Amino acid sequence: MLQADRLVKSFGNHQVLKGISFVIPEAAIFGLLGPNGSGKTTTVRLLNGLLTMDSGSASIGGIDVAPQKPDLRRLCGVMTDGANLYDELSGRHNLEFFAEMFSLKEAKKRCSELLAFFELEDAAGREVRTYSTGMRKRLMLARALLHKPRMLFLDEPTSGLDPESALEVNNLIRRLAFEDKVTVLLCTHQLKYAEGLCTSYGFLDQGEMRASGTWEELLLSAGQPRFLELRGSNLQHRSLEQTVDGRWRIPIESDDGAALALRELVENGANLYDARQTTLSLEDLYFAIIAKERGGDAQ
């Protein structure tokens, strides 16, 4: 759905992006991860045509990325903290205003659908300045989805939300990707948040894409395999190893590898009491790859 090839962007003498490349498949939730100042927001602005890249190329849904390109705007939806609502207008009037900008047919019907979907019907007539942070976030997301985009850019979508509201937003993101087949690029510096939500990741650091891919691909690139940790008796397997604390484990590379190992254990007469996969957390994996790519300490 999205292809970015060697994107470079500088502001004055400061090079913000240093030739980053990555690919996002259709209907994926791609986490663009990195600390503040790593180049995440600049990347999103380039891909939306708000900034001009110094060099490199990108395409979304087969459309080349370029500034002020109407076809690209129709294809993409954007939700950022900087894209503010009009506080003096009601929630409904905010949506209807932006719907007119997209020249949507049956605009009022579409706005009503979204207000119902985001459970904002009761507050639709109120001025947005009276909305809670969670309500504003939902309205901003509704605005981004007005024209039914195929690609959705989200910049810290749960910042400032309480846990219940954040969970609602996360469930909505999953629904958009897995049911409505919307491709999502999610920018965040909160690694624990991204771990339970994204299907693939890009590790952006100091303007460079240190690694990108699925969880399994990143584990392999870092040389950090998964393990199938076991508790049982009569354990016999060609790759079985014991840890320093006396636990038994088998290195694996994927869910299929875990299933194969369990099958072999049972066929060899093992009595299994407990089996679980263990690996690094996303945060640990991120810093392991950053340190490896920098050739030193990631901290």
C-alpha positions in Angstrom: 0.0 0.0 0.0 2.8 2.4 0.9 6.4 2.4 -0.5 9.0 4.9 0.6 12.4 4.8 -1.0 15.5 6.7 0.4 13.6 9.8 1.7 15.8 12.7 2.5 14.7 15.9 4.1 16.7 18.8 5.6 15.7 22.1 7.3 18.6 24.5 6.7 21.8 22.7 7.7 19.9 20.1 9.8 19.2 16.8 8.0 16.1 15.4 9.6 15.7 12.3 7.4 18.8 10.5 6.0 17.5 8.3 3.3 14.9 6.2 5.0 13.1 3.3 3.2 10.2 1.1 4.2 7.1 -0.7 2.9 3.6 -1.1 4.4 1.4 -3.9 3.1 -2.3 -3.3 2.7 -4.6 -3.5 5.8 -1.5 -3.5 8.1 -1.0 -1.4 11.2 2.5 -0.1 10.9 4.1 1.4 14.0 6.6 4.1 13.1 8.5 4.2 16.4 11.2 6.5 17.7 11.9 9.2 20.3 10.8 12.8 19.9 13.0 14.4 17.2 13.7 11.2 15.4 11.8 12.3 12.2 8.4 10.7 12.6 6.3 13.8 12.1 8.5 15.0 9.2 8.0 11.5 7.5 4.2 11.8 7.8 4.2 15.3 6.4 6.3 14.2 3.4 4.0 11.2 2.7 1.0 13.5 2.9 2.4 16.0 0.5 2.6 18.7 3.1 6.4 18.9 2.6 8.6 18.4 -0.4 11.3 15.8 -0.1 14.9 16.8 -1.0 15.4 13.4 -2.7 13.9 9.9 -2.8 10.4 8.8 -3.8 7.2 7.4 -2.3 3.9 6.1 -3.4 0.6 5.3 -1.7 -1.8 3.0 -3.4 0.1 3.4 -6.7 -0.1 7.2 -6.6 3.3 9.0 -6.4 3.6 11.3 -3.4 3.8 15.0 -4.3 2.8 18.2 -2.7 -0.8 19.4 -3.1 -1.9 16.4 -5.1 -5.7 16.0 -4.9 -5.7 12.2 -5.7 -3.4 11.7 -2.7 -5.6 13.7 -0.4 -8.6 11.7 -1.4 -6.7 8.5 -0.7 -5.4 9.5 2.8 -6.8 10.5 6.1 -4.7 12.2 8.8 -5.1 12.6 12.5 -2.4 14.6 14.3 -2.4 16.7 17.5 -1.6 19.8 15.3 -4.7 19.3 13.1 -7.1 21.1 15.4 -10.9 21.4 15.4 -12.9 24.6 15.4 -13.8 25.0 19.0 -16.6 27.5 18.4 -18.4 25.1 16.1 -20.4 22.1 17.2 -19.2 18.6 16.6 -21.7 18.2 13.8 -20.8 21.5 12.1 -17.1 20.6 12.3 -17.7 17.4 10.3 -20.1 19.0 7.9 -17.5 21.8 7.2 -14.8 19.3 6.3 -17.2 17.1 4.4 -18.0 20.1 2.1 -14.2 20.6 1.5 -14.1 17.0 0.2 -17.2 17.7 -1.9 -18.8 14.6 -0.4 -22.1 13.4 -1.7 -24.7 12.9 1.0 -22.4 14.7 3.4 -24.9 15.1 6.2 -25.7 11.4 6.1 -22.0 10.5 6.3 -21.5 12.9 9.2 -24.5 11.4 11.1 -23.1 7.9 10.5 -19.7 8.8 12.0 -21.2 10.7 15.0 -23.2 7.5 15.7 -20.2 5.3 15.2 -18.1 7.3 17.6 -20.9 7.6 20.1 -21.0 11.4 19.8 -24.7 11.8 18.8 -25.7 13.3 22.2 -22.9 15.8 22.0 -23.2 16.6 18.3 -24.9 20.0 18.9 -22.5 21.2 21.5 -19.5 23.4 20.8 -16.3 21.4 20.6 -14.6 23.5 23.3 -17.0 21.8 25.8 -15.7 18.3 24.8 -13.5 16.1 26.9 -10.1 15.0 25.5 -11.5 11.6 24.7 -14.4 13.1 22.8 -12.1 15.5 20.9 -9.9 12.5 19.8 -12.9 10.6 18.6 -14.2 13.6 16.6 -10.7 14.1 15.1 -10.7 10.5 14.0 -14.2 10.9 12.6 -13.0 13.8 10.6 -10.0 11.8 9.2 -12.4 9.1 8.1 -15.1 11.3 6.5 -14.0 10.5 2.9 -13.4 6.7 3.6 -9.6 6.8 3.1 -7.7 3.7 2.2 -4.6 5.0 4.1 -4.8 6.5 7.6 -2.0 8.4 9.4 -2.2 8.6 13.1 0.2 10.7 15.2 0.0 9.7 19.0 -3.7 9.0 18.8 -4.1 8.1 22.5 -2.0 10.9 24.0 -3.9 12.5 26.8 -6.6 9.8 27.0 -7.6 7.8 30.1 -7.1 4.0 29.9 -10.7 3.3 29.0 -10.8 5.9 26.1 -7.4 4.7 24.9 -8.7 1.1 24.7 -11.7 2.3 22.7 -9.4 4.1 20.2 -7.2 1.0 19.9 -10.2 -1.3 19.3 -11.4 1.1 16.6 -7.9 1.1 14.9 -8.0 -2.7 14.8 -11.5 -2.7 13.4 -10.5 -0.3 10.6 -7.5 -2.4 9.6 -8.8 -5.9 10.0 -12.5 -5.4 9.0 -12.5 -2.3 6.7 -9.1 -3.0 5.3 -7.7 0.5 6.0 -3.9 0.6 6.1 -2.7 2.5 9.2 0.6 4.2 9.8 0.8 4.9 13.6 3.5 7.3 14.9 4.4 6.9 18.6 7.3 7.0 21.0 5.4 4.8 23.4 6.8 1.3 22.6 4.6 -0.6 25.1 1.5 0.9 23.5 2.6 -0.1 20.0 3.5 -3.6 21.0 -0.1 -4.8 21.4 -1.5 -3.0 18.4 0.8 -3.0 15.4 1.4 -5.8 12.9 4.7 -4.4 11.7 7.2 -1.8 12.8 9.8 0.7 11.7 12.5 1.8 14.1 13.4 5.4 13.4 16.4 6.8 15.1 18.3 10.0 14.5 16.7 10.3 11.0 17.6 6.8 10.0 15.4 3.7 9.6 17.4 1.2 11.7 15.1 -1.7 10.9 11.6 -2.4 9.7 9.4 -5.5 9.3 7.1 -7.8 11.2 7.9 -8.9 14.8 9.5 -12.2 13.6 11.6 -10.4 11.0 12.9 -7.9 13.5 13.7 -10.7 16.0 15.8 -12.4 13.4 17.5 -9.2 12.3 18.5 -8.6 15.9 19.7 -12.2 16.4 17.1 -12.6 19.1 15.0 -15.8 18.6 11.9 -16.7 20.4 11.9 -19.6 22.9 9.3 -22.2 23.7 9.6 -22.4 27.5 8.5 -25.8 28.9 7.6 -27.5 32.2 7.1 -31.3 32.1 8.7 -34.7 32.4 10.5 -37.0 29.9 11.3 -34.0 27.7 13.2 -35.1 24.7 14.0 -32.8 21.7 17.0 -32.3 19.5 17.1 -28.5 20.4 16.2 -28.7 24.0 18.4 -26.6 26.3 18.4 -25.7 30.0 18.7 -22.2 31.3 20.8 -21.1 34.2 17.8 -21.1 36.5 16.9 -24.6 35.6 14.1 -24.1 33.1 13.8 -25.9 29.8 13.4 -24.2 26.5 13.6 -24.7 22.7 14.7 -21.9 20.3 12.0 -21.2 17.7 11.5 -18.7 14.9 7.7 -18.6 14.5 4.4 -19.9 15.7 4.8 -22.7 13.2 8.1 -23.6 14.8 6.4 -23.7 18.2 3.7 -26.1 16.9 6.3 -28.4 15.3 8.4 -28.5 18.5 5.3 -29.4 20.6 4.4 -32.1 18.2 7.8 -33.6 18.3 7.9 -33.6 22.1 4.5 -35.4 22.4 5.6 -37.9 19.8 8.8 -38.6 21.9 6.6 -39.3 24.9 6.8 -36.0 26.8 4.4 -35.2 29.6 3.8 -31.4 29.2 2.4 -29.4 32.1 3.0 -25.9 30.7 4.4 -24.4 27.5 4.6 -20.8 26.6 6.5 -18.6 24.1 9.0 -16.1 25.6 10.9 -13.4 23.8 12.1 -9.8 24.2 9.6 -7.1 24.8 9.3 -4.5 21.9 11.1 -2.0 24.1 14.0 -4.5 24.6 14.1 -5.4 20.9 14.1 -1.7 19.9 17.1 -0.9 22.0 18.9 -4.1 21.0 18.5 -3.2 17.3 19.4 0.5 17.8 22.5 -0.5 19.7 23.5 -3.0 17.0 22.9 -0.5 14.2 24.8 2.3 15.9 27.6 -0.1 16.7 27.5 0.7 20.4 25.3 1.6 23.3 21.7 2.7 22.3 21.4 4.8 25.4 
